[in-house]
Amino acid sequence: IFSVPGNSPFLNLEEALRAQLDSKSGKAIELLKEWRSKQREAVLFLDRFEELFTLNPPDVQAHFIELIAKAALELNIRVLLSMRDDFLIRCNDFAQLATIFSELTPLSPLTGASLRRALVQPALKCTYRFEDEKLVDEILSDVEKEKGALPLMAFAASKLWQKRDRPSGRLTREAYKKIGGVAGALSQHAEAVMEKIGPDRQPIVREIFRNLITAENTRAGRDIDELLSVFPERSASEEVLRMLIDARLLTSFEAPQAEGAKPSTQVEIVHESLLSHWPRLVRWQTQDADSAQLRDQLRQAAQVWEQRSRSDDLVWTGTAFLEFQAWRQRYPGGLTTTEEAFAQAMMSRAHKRRRQRRLMVSAILVVLLIVLAVITIFWHQAAIARDNAVLQARRAEAGKVLALGRAKAEADPSTKIAYALASLELNDSTEARRFAMQALSEGPPTLLIKTKTALHTVDFSPDGKWIAGSTAGGVQLFPIDGSTPTTVSEFGSSGEYTPWPIQFSPDGEFLLFSWRQDLSILKVWSMSQNKIVRTFHFEGITICLVRAGKAFLITDTSGRLENPFKWNDTVVRVWKFDRREPEIVGHVKLGNIIWKKFDIDSRGQMLAYSKGHSVYFRPLDVSALGPEKLIGSQETDIETIKFRPTKQELASADSTGEIRIWSVFHQAQDAIHLIGANSPEKVIWFDPNGSFIFTQGNGALLRWDLMVPKAEPISFKYLAEAPWSVTVDKNCRWLVAAERTAIAFFPMTHSYPYIFRGAGIGNVIRFLQDGKSLVMDNGMQISNVPGETQLPSRTLWNSGQLKKAIEIDSADVDPFGKYALLGTAGDGVHLISIADGKDLPLKSNSPLEFPYYTPVALSPDANFAAAVRNGSGNDVGLEIWDLRSGTSRIMEKSRGIGMSTLKYSSDGKTLFSGDCGGKLYEWNFSDNSRQIFQIGNACVTSIAVSNDRRYVAASSSSAKSGDNLALVTSDVVLYDLKEAKRINITSHGNRVCSVAFDVTGTKLLTGDLDGVLRVGSITGETPHLLIGTERRVVNIAIQPGGNWIAANVGQDLRFWQMPEGIPFQNLSSVELADRLRGLTNLRIVSDNTIPNGYRLDYAPFPGWKKTPTW
């Protein structure tokens, strides 16, 4: 696929894709996916890529680069970018384009023999020759001095061809002189066109070119109608434009547009060589240079303003407006219709503000007159006015800071928290509090130590009071209070580093590290004596692994000390941190492997190593190495291994980045866990307890919980690149990662939700009575609750067990997992015995012609079933089955308004139903009575009943089929059946689509259309916010013990721990700001030297003695 960004990169790409697809609609990413699925190999070629930077605003640049990065990384499309070399550095502003600097192909201009062939061969093919070789040499000599040699030579050759000597079949020197040579051919042609246009219309030519050239001396394509709107007399300018196109100084083409949009014809300069080789145009550009940059900014701003429905928020104000006014007074050119409208909007807004200021001045004068009469009142009112003015200014500035933070959608949580904090410090607002909560939901924040040199390895001291780190210059100790680090040893200025870990002794007295200038030397630093107390010399490169109270020293005996550092003939020693020399345990051939491919377990009983596709181990004894034993094998090369602390298990990462967990006691068996980490560097770490495994991800550090290995990992962001080393303190309070410019401290004490991708499809989620597992979706899948024994997920029953294929429309299951109730479209209601799959169709006393039943509900004791009949006319209604007797009865026949949802009480004695007319029904089976509650006028979407049957909650929604969900609103109502009292719940917002009670009946849980789960008191106070994604939250279920919440969020299944205490966003302004400051030392500070007025800075590192909470 070939495309050019232009000033509409998304539309241009979509048009290019549609030309090769049957689809005539769809966004760029959707079209790319469809196109890629039809190709074995795919290349996306983006030519003139510099236009993305010169013709588009920053937000369009960022979103388009994000799109092509997804095409490369997620869709496996090869992306080829072609651009001018002077714009290459602009790519450095985008992390997604970092790889192009290592995969460049410079396209130099043709020179020498290649350029000669390009000139001579076309003439020879037409049986023409140059008058002599000296003429060819002269042309080549003229053109090789110029930038853009080939198009200049091509233009000169075309003019020379027009003056060829036909009788002799030659291209002559005389003709070459007449066209003015290479340098003069293009200029003569352009000047001839100008003469033909005439001097009285030359200002029109200048204005046309002024609109087709950017401030960075590149071409800019413009819509012809938009371009001609610059001129008051359209007919004259249209005629001049046509003459320039006919003369091939400009070119026109049909530009792609969004589906349904009006076709657009665009015009642009025929080639960039014209910009530098037509003296008149060069002179015009020089004269306009001062105005060109703001002209480009105005063009882009007006385009975005037009595309976004002319929003007042996008109009220039303040300094930007003043600069525009000054520029407009000196700018000689015209503006397009859109640009003129944008300018008028600026003037209108400025006039409105001036009028507001005049009104304010008038008000002040009135106040002053009143002050003359009542001085006390004046002082009080003036003080209020000043406070209000300050408050309004602070609110406006706070809104600006918050908008800057929201614009950084891909930023890490800490950066977003810094923006939220800066906004809250100016003005406390609900929006800023919500933004802070959103940031905290995306991953743990970080505290940073900025370093002057890169740290390559870090380690916590056993007492957690020190962090040791090795840099290119030496080893440093960082204290827990965040004060200045201590330099343990200096390696000199070689710029190299110790590539493998430094280690503390178990009691924290000694720090062991390799001496970078001679890696056969191991140094021992005493923490109490504050000096090096031992130095060991070995036969070759040596790595130290502290395990089980001893230091295992592993040495390659080849004597090679240069990179790459590999171990082959290896001796293993043990040092017990005493005055004696290390003792040799044994010798082993490791097979020429790097240090990441071998490890010793935490008990000091096994040495494991990888060779090719397999992992082996040898038992370790204080005096000998045991025989080699196979742990397991796989199809791909193993790049890294690491023992899991406290367990006889080992992790490996292969050449694809996939991680496997192996049991040492089941040699030669398959891995017990498989994690698709896709780590780019194939490096893995564990926490001290072996509960979590860490690896590198794209722009983040990923943490998997090994108790729940199939859940999505937690992402630890704010790393400029992949971390080089990771360590966790023994209490698992802090994760510390070292990278090129900083040490990042991430708190690990916060509980994040467990997310299971693609596991939330269906309309049933129910915890089983034991609280250890839950049943979900129409297939009745049973899965473990996080933290419980991880048995394989299994299918209790699936629709394939039915005797015939039916379409299941709704389902319910009892809390013991014995029965499933299915409502179908066309085959009635089925009760399924989950144990054996036996199908028990429920017979109706009044059969429907087309037995369509939905929704359905099964009483907790599985004695009753309820279903809504969806027939026509009088057939619509609620039907109840007594499953003990097999009889049914119709409780209610609808009057044209169908029932939308059903819910049994926990004791099964009462059924609640809601209809699409806003009514909630309470059905009592003992006396066939019912009670009706009016919720509103909209459809009831969800019902919840407290376990004590005192409270009923219901949500109703205005949504209809085909509605835009972004505009849908809803109401939540709580009924106290004991007090016969209705409570309107407003604190949960107006987008609720599902409701539930906790086991105590004192907390109300709601899920909304925007991916937020709220947990709050039934009395209506502001709830806890559990933020998921932008997908709606449905099917909320509470664990019988009350500890876990499960819900479908889009197509995902999420588990949250039940929140307690005061909601974080409800803290006072002072306390909330203090807590946010404790979460990260990133700060947003005012800086008038940069365009948006703010920059990212760092507060002093506070240390890690106190773990922040939220």
N, C-alpha and C positions, 0 to 999 in steps of 0.2 A: 504494500500500500504506500502510495506517495502522497504527501501533503505538505502544504506551506502554512505556517501559523497565521500570517497576516494580522489584521486587527480583530479577527474572530476565530481563534485557533480551534475552539470546540466545534463550531459549525463547519469549518473547512474539513476537519478530520471526519466528522459524521457524514458529510457529503461524499468524501472519498470512499468511505466504508460502504455506504448505501449503493454505490455504483457497482460493487461486487457482491451484494447480498440481495435476497428477495425482500428483506424487511425495508419498509419505507418510513419507519418511525423508530423511536428509541434513543436513549442517551448514548454518549460516546462509549462509556464502559460496557454497556449492554451490547452494542454493536461490535466492539472489540472481542467480547467473549464469543459471540455467535460466529464471527469471522475466524477466530482462532480455532474453534471446534471443528471447522471444515478443512483445516490445513494441517499437513504433517509438519511443515516448517513454516515459520512466519517472520517477515521482516517489515517493520514500520520505518519508512525513510522520511524524515522531517527535514526538508531543504530550507535554506534561508532562515535558520533557527534564530538568528539575531533579531528577527522581526518580533518574536515573543517579548523581547526586552524593550524594543524601541516603539512598539505600537500598542502596548497593552499596559494597564495599571498593575501594581504589585500583586493584588489579590488574584487577578486572572493568571499572572505568571505562576504564582504558587500552586493554584489548583490544577493548572495544566501540567506542571511538572509532577505533581502528585499522581495525576492520571497516567503519564507515561512511565512513571516508576512502578505503578501497579501492573501496567502492561508487561514490563520486563520481569518483575519479581514474582507476580502471582499467575500471569497468563503465559509465561515462558515465550514472550515475543522478543525477538531481537530488535532493538531500537537503534537506528543509525541517525545521528544528528550531523547536519552539514551547516557550517556557519563561518562567517568571517573571523579570522584569527584575532582581530582586535576586540572581539566580544567574548572570547573564550573565558576571560577572567570573571565575567558576570555569572558564569555557572558556579563559581566557588561560593556564591551566596546561598546555594541550595544543597543541603546534605544529600538529597536523593541523586544529585548529579556528580557526586564525588568520584565515582568510578571512572568517569570519562577522562580524568587526568592521567590515568594509568593505561588507557586504551585509545590513545590519540593516533590518528593517521593524518599528518600534515599533507595538504595537497599543494605543492609548490607550483608556481607558474611554469609553463613550458619554456625550455631554454635549448640552445645549441641545436643539435641535429633534429630533435623533436619539433622545435619551432620551425626549422627550415622545411621539414616535410609537410607541416601544416600549411605552409605558404605555397610550396612548389607543386605538390602532388595534385591538388584539385585542378590547377591549370593544365597539367600534363594529361589528366583524364579527358579534358576537352580539347586535346591536341594543340594547346598553346604553350609557349615558352616565354620566359623573361628575356629581355634583350641581351643581357649578359649576366654572369655570376656576380659581377660587382654591384649590379642593381639589387640583386637578392641580398648581398651582404649589407648594402646600405640600408635596405628596409629593415633587416633583422637588427642592425646596429641601432636604428632609430627606435624600434619597438622595445628592445630589451632594457632600455633605460626607464620604461614606463611601468607603473603599477597597473595591472589588468591588461597585460600585453596582448593576450589572445583576442578579446573583443575589439581592441583598437586595430589590430592587424586585420581582422576580418572585415571591419568597416572600410579600412583603406583599400583592401583587396577588392571589395565590391565596387568601390568607386573607380579603381584602376581598370576593372573588367568592363565597366561601361565605356571607357575610353580606349579599349584594346584596338590594335591595328589588325583588322580582319584580313586584308590581303596577305600580310606576311605571317599571320598567326602568332603575333608577339605582343607582349606587354612591355611598353617602352618607357625609357627614362623620361622622355618629354611629357608623357601622360602623367607620370608620377609627380613631376614638378608642378603640373597644372592643378592637380588635386591638393597640392600643399604638403605632400608627404604624409607620413603617419600622423604626426601631431596636428597637421592642419586639416586633414580630411574631415574629421568629425566636426571641428570648429567651423570650417567653410560651409559644410552642409547645414549646420545649425544657423549660421549667420544668413545663409541664403533663404532659409525658411523665415527668419525674422524680417528680412527685406521684403519677402512676399507678403507677410502679414501687414507690414507697414508700421511706421514709427508711431502713429497715433494710437495703435492698439498694442504696442509693446508693454505698457503697464499691465494689461490683462495677462500677457504671457508671464510676466514676473510674478503676478499674484497666483497664477496656476501653479508654477513651480514652487512658490513659497509654501503652498499647501501640500505639496507632494514630497517634501524633503524634511527629515527630522533634524533635531538639534545635534544629533550624533552623526550627521552626514550619511544617512542611509535613506533608502526609498520608503515611501509610505503610500500604500494603496488607499484611494478614497472613492466613495460612492459618487457617481457622476452628478446625480441630482443634488446631493449634499454639497459637492464642490461648486456647482454652478450657483447655489444659493448665496455664495459669497458676493456675487456681483449683482448690482441693482438692475443692469440691462442684461437679461439672460440671452437674448438672441445674438448679440455681438460676441459675448463670451463663449457661447455654444459653437459659433462658427470658428473662432480661434482655436478652441479645443479640438474640433474636428480636423483643422489643418495640421495641428501638431501630431495628431494620431496618424493622419494620412502620410505625414512626412517621416513617420517611424521614430519621432523623438519621444512619443508616448505610446503606450499600448493599452487597449481596453479588453475586458474579459467579463464573463458572467460569474458572479461570486455566489457561493453556496449560502442558503438561508435556512432558518428554522422552518419546520413543516408548517405550511399554511401561511407563511410570510410572503410579502410582495417580492418578486424577483428583483435582483440588484445588479446593475452593471458598474464595475469598478474600473478605474484608470490608474496607471502608475508609470513612472519613468522607465523607458525601455531597458536601460542597463546602467549600472552604477558608474561605469567609466565616463558617462556623460557628466557626472557630478564633479569630476576633477580635470576634465580635458576640454571643456567649453569655457574659455576665459570669461565670457560675459556672465555665465551662471556662477562661476567661482567668485567673481566680484560681487554678484548679488548676495551670495551666501555670506561673504565676509561682512557686508554692510548690515545684514540681518542677524548676525551671530548673537548680539546681545539680547535680542528678543526671542530667538528661536526656542530656547529651553522652556520658557514659560508658555510659549505657544503650544509646544508638545503637551505640557502638563494640562493646559486648558482643554486641549482636544480630547485627552484621555478622560479627564474629570467629567466633561460634558457628555461623553459617550456612556460612561457608567451611570451618570445621573439620568440620562434618557432611558437606559435599559432597566433601571430600577424605579420606573414610574415617577420620575422627577421628584424624588424625596427631598424635603427641605433639609434633612440631616446631612445630605451630601453637598450642599451649597457651601462655597468658601465663605468663611467669616474671619473676623479678627485680622491678624497679620497677613494672611493669605489674600484677603479681600483688598487690603491697602496696597499690597504689591501689585495686584491685578489693576487697580485704578491707575497707579503710576505707569505701569506698562502700557495700558490702553491709550494713554495720552501721547506716548511716543511711537506706538506701533503704527506703521503706515498702511498695513494691509486690512483686509476685511475679515469678517467672521461668518461662519456658516449659520444656517437657520437655527440649528441645535445649539451652537456655541453662543449665538446672540440671545437665545432664550435663557441659557444658563447664566449669562451675564446679567440679563434683566432680573432673574430670580435673585442673584446676589444683591443687586441694587435695591430690589423690593424688600429683601430681608434687612439690609442695612438701614433703609428708610424706616422700616417698622421699628427697628431698635432705637434709631434716633428719636422717633416719635415717643417711644416708651421712656427714653431718657428725659425728653422734654416734659412728659407728663410727671415723671418723678421729680424733676426740678420744680414744676408748678406745685406739686404736692408739698415739697419742702418749703416753698415760699408761704403756702397757706399755713403750714405748721409754724413757721416763724412768726406770722402775724398773731397766731393764737398764743405763741410763747410770750409775745409782748404783753398779753393780757394775763395769762396764767403761767408764770415761769415754771412752776413745779410740774404742771401737766406737760409742758413742752419738753422738759428734760426727760421725763419718763417715756414719752412717745418717740423722742429722738433716739433714745437708747434702744427701744424696740426696733425702730427702723434700721438702725445700724446692725443690730443682731440679725435681723431678717436678711439684710443685704449680704452680710458675711455668710449666712447660712445658705442663701441661694447660690452664691459664688462657689461655696464648698460643695454643694450638691452638684452643680454643673461640672466642676472639676472631678469630683468622685465618679460621675457618670462617664466622663471621658476616659479616666483610668480603667474603669470596668470594661468599657468598650474595647480598649487596647488589649486587655487580658482575654476577652472573648474572641478577639480576632486571631489569637494564637491557639487555634484549635488543636494543633499537633504538639503543643508545648508539654513539658513534663508537669506533674502535679505541683512541685515546689514553686515553679515559676508562676503558675496560675494562683497559688496561694499568696505569693508575694503581691500580685496585682490585686487580689481580693483584699488583702490587708491594707494596701495603700489606699484603696477606695474607702474602706471602713474607717480609716484614720481621718479621712476628710469628711465623710458623712456616713452614718450607720444606716444601711438600707437592706430591705429584704432581698433585693436582687444580688447584692454583694455577698450576703450570708449564704444564699443559695449557690452562688458561684464557688464559694469556698467549699461547701459540701460536695458539689459536683467534682471539684478537683481532688478532694480526699477520697472519693469513691473510685478514682482511676488508679490508685496505687499509693504506696507509702511515700511521705515527703522525705526530704533529706537535709541533713546538716553537713556543711562542707568545710574542709580545710583546704584552702588554695595553697599549692606548692610551687616553688620556683623550678624544681626539676621533677621529672616524671618518676613516680613510684612504681616499682615492678612487683614487689612482694610485700605483704603485710601479715602480721600475726598478733593476736591478742595475748597479753600475759595471762597466766592462769587466774590471777585475782581480778582481772578486768580493768586494772588501773593504768595500763600502758598499752600503746600500739607501737610495735616495731615495724619499720619500713625500710626497704633498701631502695636506693636511688642510683642514678648513674654516678653520683659523687660519693656515695657512702651509705652508712646505716644511721638512721635517726630513731629516737624514742620520743613519742608524743604522749604527754601526760593527760590524765582524765579530766583535769580542770581546764584544758584548752590553752594552757600557757605555752611559751616558747619551747620547741623540741630540743632535746639534747642530741648532739652529734656523737655517736659511738665510735665510728671509724670512717676515715676518708679514703676513697679509692683513687684519688687523683683526678685529673682532668681528661681522661681518655674518652669520656662519653659513653663507656660501656657499663654494663650492670651485671649483677648476679642474677642469672635467669631462673634459679629455683628457690624454693621457700627458705626463709630464715625461721628458726624455731626457738621457743622458750623451753627450758627444762620444766618438768611437772610442778616443782615447788616455786617456779618463777625466779630463782636465784640466778640462773645462767641464760644467756642469749647466745645461740650458736649461728654462725654465718660463714659462708665461703668467702675467701679473700679474692676479689675480682682480678687482681693483677697476677695471681697464680692460683688457679682453681683446684690445685692439689693441696692447698693449705686451708685448714678450718680454724677459725678464731672463736674463742670463748670469752664473752664479756660477763663480768660479775656485776649484778645490779646493786649489791650492797657496797662493794668496794669502788664501784664506778670506774672500772678499768678492765683491760684485757688481762685475763689471768692464765690462760692456756693457749698454746698454738700447736696444732697437730700438722705434721707433714706426711703425705701419703704418696703412693706410686703414680697417681693420675687424678683426673677429675673426680671429685667426691661430693656426694649429696648426703645430708643428714636428715633422718626421719626419726622424730621423738615419738616413741610408742611404749606404753606399759612401764613408764618410769625409767626407760633407758633410751640412749641415743644409738640408733642403728646407722652406721657409716658405710655407705656403699660406694666402692671405688673401682673405676676402670683401670686396669693395670697396664694398658698399652702405653701410657705416658703422654698421650696426645692431649693438648690443652686448648686446642683451637676449636672454633665453631665449625661444623655442627658438633655439639656435645653428645656423644653416644657411649653406651656401655656394652661391652662384649665380654671379654675375659674379666670377670668381676669377683672381687673379694668383699665379703660382708663381715663387718666388725661390730662389736657392741661396746659402748662406754657407759658406765654406771654413774657418771657424774662424781667420780671420786678422784683421788690423786694418781691412780694407776693409769697405765696406758690402755687403749682400747684392745680388746681380745678378738682374735679372728674366730668367726663362727664357721665359715666355709667358703668355698669357691663355686661359682656358677657361670655358665655361658648364657648370657642374656640375649645374644643374637643381634648385637649392634643396634640397640634401641635407645630412644631418647628417654629422659627422666620421667615424662608423663606416662610411659608405658609400663612402669613397675611401681609397686607399693607394698607396704607392710601393714598388717591389720592392727587394730587398736590394742589387742592383747599381746602383740609381739610374738605371735606363734606361727605366722605364715608370711612368706614372701611370694607375691603374685606378680606375673608379668604376662605380656601379650606377645605372640609371634604370629604375624599374618592375621588369619581369621580366627585364631584360637586364644583362649586364656588358660594359663597354667599356674600352679602354685607348688611351693616346696615347704614342708613343715620346718619350722625354725626351732632349734634347741640352743641353749646357752653355749653349747660346744660343737654343734654340727648342723648341717643342712640335710633335710630328708630328701627322698627321691621325688622326681618331678611327677605331678599328677595333673590330668586334664580337668578343668572346670567346665568348659563348654566351647562350642564353635558356632560360627555363623557364616553367611555368604560373603560379607564385606570385611575389609581390613579394619582392625581395631586400632584406634589412634590414642586412646586414653583409658586408663583404668584407675579406680579409686575404691578402697575398702569402705564399706558403710560402718560408721562407728557403732559400737555396742551390739552389732549383729554379725553373724558369720555370712555376710553377703557382700557382693562386690558389684560396682557399677562400671560399665564400659561405654565409651562413645566411639562409634565407627566412623568411617570416612564420609558418610552421609550426614553425620551429626546426630543420628538416632542413638538413644540411650537405652541400655538393657541393664536390668538388675539380675545377678546370678546368685544362686545359693551354692556355697562352697561344699555343702554336704550332699549335693546331688550332682556329682561330677558327670560331665558329658551330657547333661540334660538341657532342655530349652530354658531360656531366661524366664524368671518368674514374673517380671514386669517388663513392659516395653513402652517407652516414652518417646513420642515423635518430636523431639526437641528441635531438630534441624539446627544445631549449634554451629555457627560459622567457624569457630575456632576449635571445636571439639575439646573443650575444657570443662571439667565438672568439679563441684565442691559439695561437701556435706556440712550440716551443722553438727556440733559436738554430740548431740543425742541421736543422730542418724534419722531424724524425723523428716528432714527436708533435703532435697537435692537441688543444686543451683547450676545453671549453665548460661551461656551467653545467648542473647537473642538480638534481633535487629534493633539497635539503639536502646537496649535495656538489658537488665539482668533478670532472668526468669527463675522462679522458685516453685517447685512441685512439692506438694504434700504427699509423702509416700504412703500415708494411710488412705489417701484418696487419689491414686495416681492418674485416674482417668479425668479428673477435674482439670479445668484450664489453669495454667500457672498464674501466680501473682507476678506482676511486672514491676520491677524496681527501676525507675527512670531517673534521669539527670546524669547521664554519662556521655561525655563528648564522643566516646568510642567504647568498644567492648572492654570490660575490666580485665586487667592483667592478673589480679589476685583478689581473692575474697576470703574473709575470715568472720567467724561468728563467736561471740563471747560464750562462756560455758553455761550461762543462764538463759541463752537465746533471747536476750533483750535487744541486741544490736547486730545488724549485718553491716560489715565494713567492706567497701570495694575500692580498690586503687586503680586509677587510670592516669592518663598522661598529665593532667594539670591539677588533680585534686584527689583528696580522700573523701569518699561519700559515706556518711553514717545514716543508715536507714533503721528506724525502730521496727521491731518485729512483734510487738505485743498486741497490735490491733488485729481484730478478727475481720477478715474479708469474706465475702460470700463465695461459696463453691459454685462453679459454673460448669454445667455439662452441655456442650454444644450439640444442638440438634436433638436433644433428649426431651424437649418440652412440647412436642407435637401431640395434640389430642385434647380431650375435654374432661379428663379425670386425673386428679391427684389426690390420693388418700393415704395417710399414714395408717399402717396396720396397728392393731391394739398393743403390740409389744413395744412400739415406738422405735424399733431398730431398722425397719424397712418401710417402704411405701410402694403403692401400686399406682401406675400412671398409664395413660393413653388407652385407646380402644383395643390395643393388642394385649392389655393387661400385663405390662412389664413390671417385674418386682426388682427394686434396687435397694442397696444399703443406704442408711443414713450416714453422713460423714462422721468418722470416728468409730463406727461400729465395725465388727469383724467383716473384712472385705470378701464376701462370697461373690462368685460371678453373678452378674445380672442375668435373669432368666425370664422366659415368657411363660406366664401361668396358663394362658390360653390365647389362641389367635383365631381369626375368622375362618381360617382354613379348616378348622375342626367342624364347621357346620356342614350339614348334608348338601346344602346348595349355597351358591354365592349370593350374598345379600349386601345391600348398601347400608352400612351402619351410620346413623346420623347423630346419635347421642348414646351415652353410657353412664352407668354408675356401678359401684362395687361396695359390698359391706365391709366394715372395719376389720373383719377377721379374714378377709380374702377368700371366702368360700364361694360366693356367687357374684356373677356379673349380670347386670340388667342392660339389655341392648334395645334401643329404639331404632327402627329401620324405616327407610323410605320405600314402602311397597310390600313389606313382609311382616308387618305387625311388631309385637314385642316378644323378645326371647329372654328367658332366664337360663344362664349357662352355669353349670356346675364346674368350677375352675379345676377341681381335683382330677376329674376324668373327662372334662369337655362335653359332658352330656347336655344336649340341647332340649330345653323344655319350653316350646312355644306357648304363650299365654293366650287362651281363647277369650274372645270378647262376646258378651251377651248381645251386643248390637254391632255386628261386623261392618266394617267400612268397605266400600267398593274398592278403594285403593288404600290399603292399611298403612298409612303414613303416621308414625308416632314420634314426636320429639317436642319438648325434652322428656326425660324419664328420671325417676328417683326410686331408690330402694331403701326401705326402712333399715336402721342399724341392726335390728334383730332379724332381718331378712324374712319377716312375716308378711309384709305388705309391699306392693309395687304400685307406683303411680306413673301415668303417662298422659300426655296431651294428644288428643285426637286432632289431626289436621286434615279434615275432609272438606266438604263444601256444604253450605247452608246450615241446617240443624245438626249435621254430623260433627261439627267442631265442638270440643269440650274436654273435660277432665275425667279420666277413667281410673278406677282403683281396683286392684286385684288382691284378694285374700289368698296368699300363697299356700296356706294350710289347707284350705278347702278347694282351691282352684276356681272360685267364683269371682265375677267382676260386677261392678256397678258403675254407672255414670253419675258422677256427683253434680256436674254442672254442664249445661249446654250453652255455648257462647252465643252472644248476640252480635256476631260479626267481628268481635275483638278477640284475637287468639291469645293464649297464655304463652308466656315467654320463658319462664323459669320455675323450677320446683325445688323445695328443700324440706326434708323431714327434720323434726326435732330429735335430739339425741336419744330420747326414750321411745321414739317411733309412734307416739300417741297422737301427734299433731303434724299436719302437713301444711306448709305455706306455699302459696303460688303467687306469681305476679303476671299481669297481662300487659298488653301493648297499649292500654288506655290509662296507665298510671295507677292501677289499683293493686293492692296487696290483700290476699285472701288468707284467712286462718281457718282450716278445716278441722272439725272435731268429729271423729268417727263414732264415738260412743253414742251421740245423739243426732248425728248427721247435720249438725249446725255449722254455721260459718259466720265469720266476722270480716267486715271489709274495711280496709284503711286506704284512704286516698293519698298516694305518694305525690302525684302531680298529674301532668297530662301526657308524659312521655312514657316510653316502653321501660318496664322494670327489667334490668339486666342481671341483677345478682341479689341473692337473699342469704342472710346468715342468721342463725338462731343460737343464742347462748346456751351452754350446757344445762343451766338451771331453768331454761325456757322462760326467763323473765324478759329478756330483751330480744328484739328482732330488728335487724338492720337491713336496709334495701337501698340499692342504687337504681336510678332511672336515667335513661339517656335519650337525647334528642336525635340520635343517629338514625339515618335511614339508608337503605341500600344505595350505594353510589355516592354517598356524602363524602366530602373532604373531611377526614378525621381531625385535621388541624383545627377545624371550626366547630367540632362537636362539643357540647356542654352536657353536664349531668348534675343530678342532685343526690345527696345522701341523707337519708332520714333514719332516725333511731326511735323505736317505740318501746316504752316501758309498759309492758302488759299488766304489771301489778298495779302501777299507779295510773294506768290509762292516760299516759302522757306521751306527747310527740315532741321530739327534739330534732331540729334541723342542724345537721353537722356541716359547718362551713370551713372548719380548719383544715379539712382534707382536700380543699380545692374543688373545682367544678369540672373535673375531667375523669372522675372515678368510674371504673367499669366493673370492679369486683369488690366484694366485702367479705369479712370473716371476723370471728371473735377468737380471743385466746381461750385457753382451757378454763380460766377463772371467770370469764365473762365480764371482766373489768376493762379489757383493752379491745379497741376496735382497730382492725387492720383493713386497709383499702389499697387496691392497685389501680393505677390510672393509665390513660392512653399514652402518656409520655415516658413510661418506663420507671415510675417512682412508686415504691411501696411505702406506705405510711403506717406507723404504729403509734397509737395514742390512747389516752384515757377515753372512756365512753362519755365522760362529762364534757368533752369537746375542746380540751386544751391543745395547744400546738403540738403536733405529733413528731416523733422521730422520722427522719427522712432516710430511706434505704434506696439509694439511687442506682438504677441498673443501666439500661440503654434507652434509646428513644422508642423502643417497641412496647406495646401495651402489656400490662401485668394482669394475668387471669388465673383462675383455678388456685386460689390461695388455700394452703393446708397448714395446720398447726400440729406439731408432734404432741402426742398424748402427755408427755412430760413437760411440755411447754417450752423446751429449750430451742427448738428449731422451727423455722418457717420455710416452707417450700412453695414455689410458684412457677408458672410458665411465664417467661419474659420473651416475647416473640417466639422463636423456635427453640429457645434454651430453657433448661431446667436450672433454677437457682435455689441454693440453700443459704439462708441467713440465720445467724444466732439471734434470739429474741433480745432486742435492746432493752436496757434498764436505765434508770436515773433520768436526769434532766437532758432533754435533747440538746445536742451540741450547739445547734443554731439558735437555741433559746437563751444562751448565756447572756449576761449583761454586756454592753459595749466594751467596757474596760476588760472584763474577764475573757471575752472572746478574742479581743486583740492580743492580750497577753498569751493566750493559748496558741494562737496562730504564730506569734513570734517565736514561741518555743518549738514549733514544728520544723522550722527552717530558718536559716540565717540569710536566705536570699531576700533582697529588698529592692523595691522599685523606688527610685529617687528622681527628683526633678532635675532636668538638665536642659537648659535653653539652647544649647549648642546643637541639638539634634532635632530633626523635623517634628517628631511627635511630642517632644518636651520631656520625655522620661527615658531612663535607662536602667538596666539591671545592675545591681551592686551587691556587695557582701558585707553583712554585719560581722563583728568578731565572732569567732567560733566559741560557743559556750561550754564546750566539753560534753562528756557523755555520762556524767554521774546521774543525772535525772533523765528518765525515759519519758518523752512527751506522750500524752494520751489525747484521744478525741472520740 
